[in-house]
Amino acid sequence: MHAFRLGKVLGIDVRLDWSWVFILVLMVWNLCALFGRWHPEWPAVEQFAVAAVAALLFFGCVLLHELAHSAVAMQFGLSVRSITLFLFGGVSNIEHEPPSAAAEFWTAIVGPVTSIGLGIIFLGLGAVTTSVSMHDAASLQATLSEIGPLGTLLVWLGPINILIGVFNLIPAFPLDGGRVLRSLLWWRSGRLEWATLRASAVGQGIGWVFIVLGIAMTFGLRVPFFGTGLASGLWLAFIGWFVRGAASQATGRVAIEEAFVGHVVGEVMRRDGPAVSPDLPLTAFVHDHLIRGDERALPVVLGGHLLGLVSSADVRTVPTGQWPWTRVSSVMRPEALLAVTSPQEPLAAAFDRLVHEDVAQLPVLDEGELVGMLHRRDVARWLELSWSPRSGSGGLAPGGPRLRHA
C-alpha cells in the first residue's frame, strides 16, 4: 500500500493509505446528507463541519480498534511494525504469526470488543446528554432534529461502532471473526497451517456470498441489515471481493511457509559474487559493474570484511562530472545501516526481512566476514521451482529442491 506516515503511537508507526482519502470524502458526503435529513434547519456549513468531525472521530475509533489488536499482540511477544488506515478501515502490520492459538484468539477478539465497547459508551453518553431513550426508535426519531452537534455525533458514533464490531465478528478470514475461527481450529487440531486453510476456505465462501448478494441488491433485492439499491449493493460486492481475495492470499502464504520449512539461507545465497573496493572510483564502478553486469548493488569489501553496500541509486546522488574522483566509500551505505543475514538463518526469516526492509538483496555474513549475497529474485525463483504439480492440487512438493548458487 502507498501510505504516508502520521507519527507513532505506543511505538508503532501510524500510516494513511491514499485510498483513505477517497473513503473519507465519501463518508463526509454521505454524512452531510444524513445530518441534513436529521437537521434540515442547520446551514450547509454546519452540516459539513459536523460530518467532517464525525468522519474523523470514526477513523479515530478504527485506530483504537487496531491499537487494541497491536497492544495485545505485543503482550504475546509479537512485533508490530505499523498500523495503516485505508479504504476498508485499518490493518495492523504484525510481523509474524501468533505463537499459539490463545495468542491468536485474544489478539483477534480484542478489536471487535473494543469497537462494541466504544459504541456502548457513545450510546450511553448520548442518552445522558440528549435525554433520548436509545432503545425507543420512535422517541429517537422524534427528537433527532432537536439535539445539538454533540448529541448528533454521539448518537451516530454509538451504533456505527457497534456495527463495525459485529461485522468484524463474521467468521470470514482475514476479518477478526475469521481469525477467531482459525484460533479455535488451531486449538482443536494443533496445526496452524491446517487451521489457516480451513478458515481461508470459509472466508472465500463468505466473500462469494457477499458478492452475489451485492449484485442481487443492485437489482432490487432487500437484504436484512444491508438494505438494497445500487450503491449499497456495489459496496457489499466490493467488500466481498476484498474478503475473497485476502482469504485466497492466506492460502498462498501457507504454501510459501511450507516451502520454506527446513531450508536456510546458505542453500540459496550466491557465493563468490562480485564485490568492490572502497577506493574504487565511481566511473570504474559504473562502467565495469553496473553497465556490464546485471547487479544493481554490490558489497563494498576490504580484507574480506563488509564495509557497506553501493547501488545505482547511490551513484545517482553524485553529478556525472564528479564520478572520476569520487570513491565508492563516499556514497556507500555503511554496514551498520544494512539489514544482513547469515548462512544458518532460516530462509523464511531472511525472506521476511527482504520484504519488510524493501530491499533486493541481503549481505550474508559468517563470523563477521562476507560469504555471499541473498537476492530476492533468487528466493522467488527458488519458490517457483519448489512448486510441484505432483503434490495433488498444485501445492508444494514436500521439502522442495535444495539449490545452491556457485
C-alpha positions as a Python dict, from the first residue, in 0.01 Angstrom:
ca = {
    (1, 'M'): (0, 0, 0),
    (2, 'H'): (116, 352, -81),
    (3, 'A'): (93, 528, 254),
    (4, 'F'): (237, 829, 427),
    (5, 'R'): (342, 836, 790),
    (6, 'L'): (143, 1030, 1050),
    (7, 'G'): (352, 954, 1358),
    (8, 'K'): (395, 695, 1633),
    (9, 'V'): (151, 564, 1894),
    (10, 'L'): (276, 313, 2151),
    (11, 'G'): (595, 296, 1947),
    (12, 'I'): (401, 188, 1634),
    (13, 'D'): (411, 379, 1307),
    (14, 'V'): (65, 506, 1209),
    (15, 'R'): (19, 549, 835),
    (16, 'L'): (-253, 668, 599),
    (17, 'D'): (-301, 494, 268),
    (18, 'W'): (-408, 723, -16),
    (19, 'S'): (-729, 521, -54),
    (20, 'W'): (-827, 654, 289),
    (21, 'V'): (-877, 999, 134),
    (22, 'F'): (-1138, 854, -102),
    (23, 'I'): (-1338, 686, 174),
    (24, 'L'): (-1310, 998, 393),
    (25, 'V'): (-1459, 1216, 119),
    (26, 'L'): (-1734, 959, 53),
    (27, 'M'): (-1816, 932, 423),
    (28, 'V'): (-1833, 1311, 472),
    (29, 'W'): (-2059, 1341, 168),
    (30, 'N'): (-2296, 1068, 297),
    (31, 'L'): (-2298, 1215, 648),
    (32, 'C'): (-2381, 1560, 512),
    (33, 'A'): (-2689, 1407, 350),
    (34, 'L'): (-2779, 1214, 669),
    (35, 'F'): (-2735, 1508, 904),
    (36, 'G'): (-2926, 1726, 656),
    (37, 'R'): (-3225, 1495, 700),
    (38, 'W'): (-3185, 1497, 1078),
    (39, 'H'): (-3135, 1873, 1096),
    (40, 'P'): (-3287, 2046, 792),
    (41, 'E'): (-3264, 2377, 977),
    (42, 'W'): (-2884, 2358, 1002),
    (43, 'P'): (-2693, 2564, 744),
    (44, 'A'): (-2483, 2366, 496),
    (45, 'V'): (-2160, 2478, 663),
    (46, 'E'): (-2269, 2335, 999),
    (47, 'Q'): (-2381, 2009, 840),
    (48, 'F'): (-2043, 1977, 667),
    (49, 'A'): (-1847, 2064, 982),
    (50, 'V'): (-2030, 1807, 1197),
    (51, 'A'): (-1999, 1547, 919),
    (52, 'A'): (-1623, 1606, 889),
    (53, 'V'): (-1574, 1579, 1266),
    (54, 'A'): (-1786, 1261, 1275),
    (55, 'A'): (-1580, 1101, 996),
    (56, 'L'): (-1250, 1186, 1166),
    (57, 'L'): (-1375, 1056, 1502),
    (58, 'F'): (-1489, 738, 1329),
    (59, 'F'): (-1139, 678, 1193),
    (60, 'G'): (-1004, 758, 1537),
    (61, 'C'): (-1220, 473, 1666),
    (62, 'V'): (-1085, 248, 1387),
    (63, 'L'): (-734, 340, 1502),
    (64, 'L'): (-824, 244, 1861),
    (65, 'H'): (-958, -87, 1726),
    (66, 'E'): (-623, -156, 1557),
    (67, 'L'): (-422, -34, 1857),
    (68, 'A'): (-609, -283, 2073),
    (69, 'H'): (-500, -562, 1835),
    (70, 'S'): (-143, -436, 1840),
    (71, 'A'): (-122, -392, 2217),
    (72, 'V'): (-238, -749, 2282),
    (73, 'A'): (-8, -884, 2009),
    (74, 'M'): (290, -714, 2173),
    (75, 'Q'): (191, -868, 2507),
    (76, 'F'): (239, -1206, 2339),
    (77, 'G'): (585, -1106, 2215),
    (78, 'L'): (488, -1015, 1858),
    (79, 'S'): (643, -716, 1684),
    (80, 'V'): (404, -466, 1524),
    (81, 'R'): (568, -262, 1251),
    (82, 'S'): (284, -25, 1165),
    (83, 'I'): (-88, 44, 1154),
    (84, 'T'): (-231, 163, 823),
    (85, 'L'): (-572, 323, 772),
    (86, 'F'): (-702, 253, 424),
    (87, 'L'): (-1014, 204, 214),
    (88, 'F'): (-1167, -73, 427),
    (89, 'G'): (-1073, 64, 768),
    (90, 'G'): (-740, -32, 919),
    (91, 'V'): (-480, -305, 931),
    (92, 'S'): (-206, -384, 1183),
    (93, 'N'): (120, -499, 1027),
    (94, 'I'): (217, -776, 1271),
    (95, 'E'): (547, -930, 1159),
    (96, 'H'): (482, -1296, 1240),
    (97, 'E'): (202, -1538, 1304),
    (98, 'P'): (98, -1563, 1671),
    (99, 'P'): (291, -1815, 1880),
    (100, 'S'): (-19, -2002, 1999),
    (101, 'A'): (-392, -2042, 1943),
    (102, 'A'): (-457, -1846, 2263),
    (103, 'A'): (-248, -1555, 2136),
    (104, 'E'): (-439, -1559, 1807),
    (105, 'F'): (-776, -1567, 1986),
    (106, 'W'): (-710, -1278, 2225),
    (107, 'T'): (-534, -1067, 1963),
    (108, 'A'): (-827, -1110, 1723),
    (109, 'I'): (-1120, -1078, 1966),
    (110, 'V'): (-999, -761, 2136),
    (111, 'G'): (-1066, -550, 1824),
    (112, 'P'): (-1441, -617, 1796),
    (113, 'V'): (-1474, -596, 2175),
    (114, 'T'): (-1311, -252, 2164),
    (115, 'S'): (-1543, -130, 1889),
    (116, 'I'): (-1855, -262, 2061),
    (117, 'G'): (-1738, -115, 2392),
    (118, 'L'): (-1684, 225, 2229),
    (119, 'G'): (-2030, 204, 2075),
    (120, 'I'): (-2191, 133, 2412),
    (121, 'I'): (-2002, 424, 2569),
    (122, 'F'): (-2112, 664, 2295),
    (123, 'L'): (-2473, 546, 2322),
    (124, 'G'): (-2466, 592, 2698),
    (125, 'L'): (-2322, 943, 2670),
    (126, 'G'): (-2576, 1023, 2402),
    (127, 'A'): (-2862, 909, 2623),
    (128, 'V'): (-2735, 1125, 2910),
    (129, 'T'): (-2661, 1440, 2710),
    (130, 'T'): (-2973, 1432, 2493),
    (131, 'S'): (-3223, 1271, 2731),
    (132, 'V'): (-3319, 1042, 2445),
    (133, 'S'): (-3418, 682, 2505),
    (134, 'M'): (-3184, 492, 2276),
    (135, 'H'): (-3399, 179, 2277),
    (136, 'D'): (-3711, 367, 2173),
    (137, 'A'): (-3688, 415, 1795),
    (138, 'A'): (-3996, 637, 1778),
    (139, 'S'): (-3867, 865, 2053),
    (140, 'L'): (-3524, 881, 1890),
    (141, 'Q'): (-3668, 971, 1551),
    (142, 'A'): (-3894, 1237, 1700),
    (143, 'T'): (-3612, 1412, 1884),
    (144, 'L'): (-3326, 1387, 1634),
    (145, 'S'): (-3399, 1732, 1497),
    (146, 'E'): (-3381, 1879, 1849),
    (147, 'I'): (-3037, 1755, 1953),
    (148, 'G'): (-2726, 1966, 1901),
    (149, 'P'): (-2399, 1884, 1724),
    (150, 'L'): (-2251, 1695, 2023),
    (151, 'G'): (-2561, 1480, 2066),
    (152, 'T'): (-2568, 1414, 1692),
    (153, 'L'): (-2208, 1291, 1699),
    (154, 'L'): (-2274, 1060, 1994),
    (155, 'V'): (-2599, 922, 1851),
    (156, 'W'): (-2424, 840, 1522),
    (157, 'L'): (-2092, 712, 1663),
    (158, 'G'): (-2260, 467, 1902),
    (159, 'P'): (-2441, 246, 1651),
    (160, 'I'): (-2167, 269, 1386),
    (161, 'N'): (-1902, 137, 1626),
    (162, 'I'): (-2127, -148, 1736),
    (163, 'L'): (-2193, -220, 1369),
    (164, 'I'): (-1818, -233, 1294),
    (165, 'G'): (-1758, -462, 1592),
    (166, 'V'): (-2037, -702, 1494),
    (167, 'F'): (-1934, -702, 1126),
    (168, 'N'): (-1576, -791, 1217),
    (169, 'L'): (-1704, -1094, 1407),
    (170, 'I'): (-1826, -1251, 1082),
    (171, 'P'): (-1612, -1568, 1052),
    (172, 'A'): (-1461, -1463, 720),
    (173, 'F'): (-1082, -1485, 730),
    (174, 'P'): (-895, -1245, 744),
    (175, 'L'): (-1163, -1047, 934),
    (176, 'D'): (-1130, -1067, 1311),
    (177, 'G'): (-1408, -1327, 1327),
    (178, 'G'): (-1218, -1540, 1076),
    (179, 'R'): (-908, -1518, 1292),
    (180, 'V'): (-1112, -1622, 1595),
    (181, 'L'): (-1235, -1919, 1391),
    (182, 'R'): (-877, -2003, 1293),
    (183, 'S'): (-766, -1987, 1657),
    (184, 'L'): (-1037, -2234, 1757),
    (185, 'L'): (-949, -2470, 1470),
    (186, 'W'): (-582, -2435, 1562),
    (187, 'W'): (-653, -2509, 1929),
    (188, 'R'): (-854, -2817, 1834),
    (189, 'S'): (-614, -2958, 1573),
    (190, 'G'): (-278, -2825, 1694),
    (191, 'R'): (-190, -2739, 1331),
    (192, 'L'): (-174, -2374, 1227),
    (193, 'E'): (-141, -2450, 855),
    (194, 'W'): (-448, -2676, 854),
    (195, 'A'): (-648, -2420, 1052),
    (196, 'T'): (-544, -2141, 814),
    (197, 'L'): (-652, -2337, 509),
    (198, 'R'): (-992, -2418, 664),
    (199, 'A'): (-1052, -2061, 783),
    (200, 'S'): (-941, -1929, 444),
    (201, 'A'): (-1190, -2159, 267),
    (202, 'V'): (-1471, -2027, 487),
    (203, 'G'): (-1357, -1670, 418),
    (204, 'Q'): (-1358, -1726, 43),
    (205, 'G'): (-1706, -1877, 63),
    (206, 'I'): (-1843, -1583, 261),
    (207, 'G'): (-1671, -1345, 21),
    (208, 'W'): (-1855, -1505, -271),
    (209, 'V'): (-2183, -1482, -78),
    (210, 'F'): (-2124, -1108, -29),
    (211, 'I'): (-2051, -1066, -400),
    (212, 'V'): (-2367, -1249, -507),
    (213, 'L'): (-2585, -1065, -253),
    (214, 'G'): (-2434, -733, -355),
    (215, 'I'): (-2513, -794, -722),
    (216, 'A'): (-2866, -903, -629),
    (217, 'M'): (-2912, -586, -422),
    (218, 'T'): (-2834, -374, -728),
    (219, 'F'): (-3136, -541, -895),
    (220, 'G'): (-3369, -462, -606),
    (221, 'L'): (-3322, -746, -358),
    (222, 'R'): (-3355, -622, 0),
    (223, 'V'): (-3111, -793, 234),
    (224, 'P'): (-3165, -760, 610),
    (225, 'F'): (-2904, -535, 771),
    (226, 'F'): (-2755, -435, 433),
    (227, 'G'): (-3067, -293, 263),
    (228, 'T'): (-3097, -259, -114),
    (229, 'G'): (-3002, -34, -404),
    (230, 'L'): (-2714, 19, -643),
    (231, 'A'): (-2473, 194, -406),
    (232, 'S'): (-2524, -48, -114),
    (233, 'G'): (-2507, -349, -345),
    (234, 'L'): (-2186, -242, -515),
    (235, 'W'): (-2028, -166, -178),
    (236, 'L'): (-2119, -510, -39),
    (237, 'A'): (-1990, -678, -355),
    (238, 'F'): (-1667, -479, -327),
    (239, 'I'): (-1623, -590, 35),
    (240, 'G'): (-1689, -949, -73),
    (241, 'W'): (-1428, -921, -346),
    (242, 'F'): (-1176, -789, -93),
    (243, 'V'): (-1252, -1064, 162),
    (244, 'R'): (-1234, -1338, -102),
    (245, 'G'): (-902, -1208, -235),
    (246, 'A'): (-745, -1168, 110),
    (247, 'A'): (-857, -1517, 213),
    (248, 'S'): (-712, -1660, -108),
    (249, 'Q'): (-379, -1489, -38),
    (250, 'A'): (-371, -1655, 302),
    (251, 'T'): (-374, -1993, 129),
    (252, 'G'): (-78, -1884, -84),
    (253, 'R'): (113, -1771, 225),
    (254, 'V'): (64, -2112, 385),
    (255, 'A'): (209, -2278, 74),
    (256, 'I'): (510, -2045, 81),
    (257, 'E'): (569, -2106, 451),
    (258, 'E'): (555, -2483, 391),
    (259, 'A'): (813, -2447, 113),
    (260, 'F'): (1049, -2263, 347),
    (261, 'V'): (1035, -2522, 626),
    (262, 'G'): (1376, -2679, 688),
    (263, 'H'): (1567, -2453, 447),
    (264, 'V'): (1836, -2199, 530),
    (265, 'V'): (1995, -1901, 357),
    (266, 'G'): (2311, -2096, 267),
    (267, 'E'): (2114, -2309, 20),
    (268, 'V'): (2002, -2017, -195),
    (269, 'M'): (2262, -1743, -149),
    (270, 'R'): (2514, -1654, -419),
    (271, 'R'): (2870, -1737, -318),
    (272, 'D'): (3187, -1576, -451),
    (273, 'G'): (2991, -1296, -617),
    (274, 'P'): (3140, -967, -732),
    (275, 'A'): (3246, -710, -474),
    (276, 'V'): (3418, -373, -498),
    (277, 'S'): (3691, -191, -310),
    (278, 'P'): (3606, 121, -108),
    (279, 'D'): (3870, 313, -309),
    (280, 'L'): (3717, 230, -649),
    (281, 'P'): (3620, 546, -845),
    (282, 'L'): (3254, 572, -939),
    (283, 'T'): (3349, 583, -1307),
    (284, 'A'): (3501, 235, -1285),
    (285, 'F'): (3212, 110, -1072),
    (286, 'V'): (2956, 227, -1328),
    (287, 'H'): (3136, 106, -1641),
    (288, 'D'): (3282, -220, -1508),
    (289, 'H'): (2992, -337, -1293),
    (290, 'L'): (2661, -155, -1343),
    (291, 'I'): (2674, -134, -1723),
    (292, 'R'): (2841, -469, -1798),
    (293, 'G'): (2681, -670, -1521),
    (294, 'D'): (2328, -748, -1410),
    (295, 'E'): (2378, -633, -1049),
    (296, 'R'): (2229, -306, -926),
    (297, 'A'): (2401, -315, -587),
    (298, 'L'): (2735, -460, -481),
    (299, 'P'): (2901, -515, -144),
    (300, 'V'): (3198, -297, -55),
    (301, 'V'): (3465, -522, 96),
    (302, 'L'): (3813, -474, 244),
    (303, 'G'): (4011, -774, 362),
    (304, 'G'): (3707, -999, 350),
    (305, 'H'): (3507, -772, 581),
    (306, 'L'): (3190, -598, 468),
    (307, 'L'): (3215, -219, 483),
    (308, 'G'): (2887, -133, 313),
    (309, 'L'): (2672, -163, 4),
    (310, 'V'): (2677, 64, -301),
    (311, 'S'): (2395, 78, -555),
    (312, 'S'): (2294, 260, -872),
    (313, 'A'): (2070, 481, -657),
    (314, 'D'): (2375, 588, -454),
    (315, 'V'): (2565, 672, -771),
    (316, 'R'): (2283, 895, -894),
    (317, 'T'): (2334, 1124, -595),
    (318, 'V'): (2665, 1239, -747),
    (319, 'P'): (2686, 1452, -1067),
    (320, 'T'): (2847, 1259, -1353),
    (321, 'G'): (3128, 1511, -1380),
    (322, 'Q'): (3243, 1418, -1030),
    (323, 'W'): (3249, 1041, -1085),
    (324, 'P'): (3621, 1012, -1177),
    (325, 'W'): (3742, 1143, -839),
    (326, 'T'): (3454, 1027, -617),
    (327, 'R'): (3523, 699, -434),
    (328, 'V'): (3272, 427, -365),
    (329, 'S'): (3332, 470, 8),
    (330, 'S'): (3192, 823, 0),
    (331, 'V'): (2847, 720, -133),
    (332, 'M'): (2800, 365, 2),
    (333, 'R'): (2557, 276, 277),
    (334, 'P'): (2768, 165, 575),
    (335, 'E'): (2739, -187, 713),
    (336, 'A'): (2584, -62, 1037),
    (337, 'L'): (2277, 60, 844),
    (338, 'L'): (2229, -258, 639),
    (339, 'A'): (1998, -550, 701),
    (340, 'V'): (2213, -865, 692),
    (341, 'T'): (2169, -1238, 732),
    (342, 'S'): (2379, -1549, 793),
    (343, 'P'): (2410, -1884, 611),
    (344, 'Q'): (2240, -2065, 902),
    (345, 'E'): (1937, -1834, 929),
    (346, 'P'): (1604, -1991, 826),
    (347, 'L'): (1519, -1888, 472),
    (348, 'A'): (1170, -1780, 581),
    (349, 'A'): (1310, -1524, 828),
    (350, 'A'): (1553, -1384, 570),
    (351, 'F'): (1277, -1358, 310),
    (352, 'D'): (1059, -1169, 560),
    (353, 'R'): (1347, -926, 610),
    (354, 'L'): (1385, -876, 234),
    (355, 'V'): (1016, -791, 207),
    (356, 'H'): (983, -576, 519),
    (357, 'E'): (1302, -379, 451),
    (358, 'D'): (1201, -350, 83),
    (359, 'V'): (1549, -437, -41),
    (360, 'A'): (1659, -652, -333),
    (361, 'Q'): (1945, -829, -156),
    (362, 'L'): (2093, -907, 184),
    (363, 'P'): (2466, -948, 255),
    (364, 'V'): (2536, -1287, 413),
    (365, 'L'): (2789, -1272, 698),
    (366, 'D'): (2958, -1562, 875),
    (367, 'E'): (3156, -1462, 1184),
    (368, 'G'): (3182, -1108, 1054),
    (369, 'E'): (3308, -1199, 705),
    (370, 'L'): (3109, -1166, 383),
    (371, 'V'): (3043, -1512, 238),
    (372, 'G'): (2768, -1435, -13),
    (373, 'M'): (2458, -1237, -110),
    (374, 'L'): (2093, -1340, -84),
    (375, 'H'): (1888, -1190, -367),
    (376, 'R'): (1513, -1155, -357),
    (377, 'R'): (1481, -1269, -718),
    (378, 'D'): (1675, -1587, -636),
    (379, 'V'): (1437, -1668, -350),
    (380, 'A'): (1141, -1603, -583),
    (381, 'R'): (1295, -1838, -843),
    (382, 'W'): (1355, -2098, -572),
    (383, 'L'): (989, -2077, -469),
    (384, 'E'): (880, -2113, -831),
    (385, 'L'): (1088, -2428, -870),
    (386, 'S'): (960, -2560, -535),
    (387, 'W'): (605, -2561, -671),
    (388, 'S'): (526, -2913, -787),
    (389, 'P'): (206, -3039, -955),
    (390, 'R'): (276, -3380, -802),
    (391, 'S'): (159, -3255, -462),
    (392, 'G'): (-206, -3307, -552),
    (393, 'S'): (-381, -2974, -605),
    (394, 'G'): (-88, -2779, -739),
    (395, 'G'): (70, -2743, -397),
    (396, 'L'): (428, -2765, -289),
    (397, 'A'): (627, -3081, -307),
    (398, 'P'): (746, -3186, 39),
    (399, 'G'): (1083, -3038, 119),
    (400, 'G'): (1135, -2863, -213),
    (401, 'P'): (1465, -2857, -403),
    (402, 'R'): (1790, -2764, -238),
    (403, 'L'): (1951, -2515, -475),
    (404, 'R'): (2296, -2371, -437),
    (405, 'H'): (2449, -2095, -649),
    (406, 'A'): (2817, -2115, -723),
}
